[in-house]
């Protein structure tokens, strides 16, 4: 469902984070997405080439790189979330509310376990 927009699921997640808070440091995105920095860097490279985001050094701390949406990245906010919501509904419609809560709890537990240092 994301193919018509030229997006991968990971790129969608990056956009979703930036739609919630634009201009976040790369380290914040890494934490939010539970990904390794190198993986995120490659995804951001592709998204920057496509004109969806741009990177800018923080004015107060040059070690920090902030990620910003471009106009093209912002425009996708009008279309893509409804497509993703439709996909989620179709994917999980076979589960009851109780099963969805159980699944969510299990996934959270796995993430917490794999995030431990």
C-alpha positions as CSV (number, residue, x, y, z in Angstrom):
1,X,0.0,0.0,0.0
2,X,3.0,2.3,0.4
3,X,4.4,1.5,-3.0
4,X,2.5,4.2,-4.9
5,X,4.1,6.8,-2.6
6,X,7.6,5.2,-3.0
7,X,7.8,4.6,0.7
8,X,9.1,1.7,2.7
9,X,7.5,0.8,6.1
10,X,10.6,2.2,7.9
11,X,10.4,5.5,5.9
12,X,6.8,5.8,6.8
13,X,7.8,5.4,10.5
14,X,10.3,8.2,10.1
15,X,7.8,10.5,8.5
16,X,5.2,9.6,11.3
17,X,7.7,10.6,14.0
18,X,8.6,13.9,12.2
19,X,4.9,14.7,11.7
20,X,4.5,14.5,15.5
21,X,7.7,16.6,16.1
22,X,9.7,18.1,13.3
23,X,13.4,19.0,13.7
24,X,14.3,16.2,16.2
25,X,17.9,15.1,16.6
26,X,18.9,11.9,14.8
27,X,19.5,10.3,18.2
28,X,15.9,10.9,19.2
29,X,14.6,9.3,16.0
30,X,16.9,6.3,16.7
31,X,15.4,5.8,20.2
32,X,11.8,6.3,19.0
33,X,12.3,3.8,16.2
34,X,14.3,1.3,18.2
35,X,16.9,1.1,15.3
36,X,20.6,1.3,15.1
37,X,22.0,4.7,14.0
38,X,23.6,3.2,10.9
39,X,20.4,1.8,9.7
40,X,18.6,5.1,10.2
41,X,21.4,7.0,8.5
42,X,20.9,5.0,5.3
43,X,17.2,5.5,5.4
44,X,17.6,9.2,5.9
45,X,20.1,9.4,3.0
46,X,17.5,7.9,0.7
47,X,14.7,10.2,2.1
48,X,16.9,13.2,1.7
49,X,17.8,12.3,-1.9
50,X,14.0,12.0,-2.6
51,X,13.4,15.5,-1.1
52,X,11.3,14.3,1.8
53,X,13.6,15.5,4.7
54,X,16.8,17.5,5.2
55,X,19.4,17.5,7.9
56,X,20.8,20.5,9.6
57,X,23.4,20.9,12.4
58,X,22.0,22.2,15.7
59,X,22.9,25.9,16.1
60,X,23.7,25.4,19.8
61,X,25.6,22.1,19.5
62,X,27.3,21.3,16.1
63,X,27.6,17.6,17.2
64,X,23.8,17.3,16.9
65,X,22.1,16.8,13.6
66,X,18.4,17.6,13.4
67,X,16.0,16.1,10.8
68,X,13.4,18.4,9.2
69,X,10.6,17.7,6.9
70,X,10.6,19.3,3.4
71,X,7.4,20.5,1.8
72,X,7.1,17.2,-0.1
73,X,7.5,15.3,3.2
74,X,4.8,17.4,4.8
75,X,2.4,17.0,1.9
76,X,2.4,13.2,2.4
77,X,0.8,13.8,5.8
78,X,-2.4,14.5,3.9
79,X,-2.6,11.1,2.2
80,X,-0.4,8.4,3.7
81,X,-1.8,8.1,7.3
82,X,-5.3,7.1,6.0
83,X,-3.7,4.5,3.8
84,X,-1.7,3.1,6.7
85,X,-4.8,3.1,9.0
86,X,-6.7,1.1,6.4
87,X,-3.9,-1.4,6.2
88,X,-3.8,-1.7,10.0
89,X,-7.6,-2.2,10.1
90,X,-7.5,-4.9,7.4
91,X,-4.5,-6.6,9.1
92,X,-5.9,-6.8,12.6
93,X,-9.6,-7.1,12.0
94,X,-9.4,-10.9,12.8
95,X,-8.3,-10.1,16.4
96,X,-10.6,-9.1,19.2
97,X,-9.8,-6.1,21.3
98,X,-8.5,-8.3,24.1
99,X,-6.2,-10.1,21.6
100,X,-4.9,-6.8,20.3
101,X,-4.1,-5.7,23.8
102,X,-2.3,-9.0,24.5
103,X,-0.3,-8.7,21.2
104,X,0.6,-5.1,22.0
105,X,1.8,-6.1,25.5
106,X,3.9,-8.9,24.1
107,X,5.5,-6.7,21.5
108,X,6.3,-4.1,24.1
109,X,7.9,-6.8,26.3
110,X,10.0,-8.0,23.4
111,X,11.2,-4.5,22.6
112,X,12.1,-3.8,26.2
113,X,14.0,-7.1,26.4
114,X,16.0,-6.5,23.2
115,X,16.7,-2.9,24.1
116,X,18.5,-3.8,27.3
117,X,22.2,-3.1,27.3
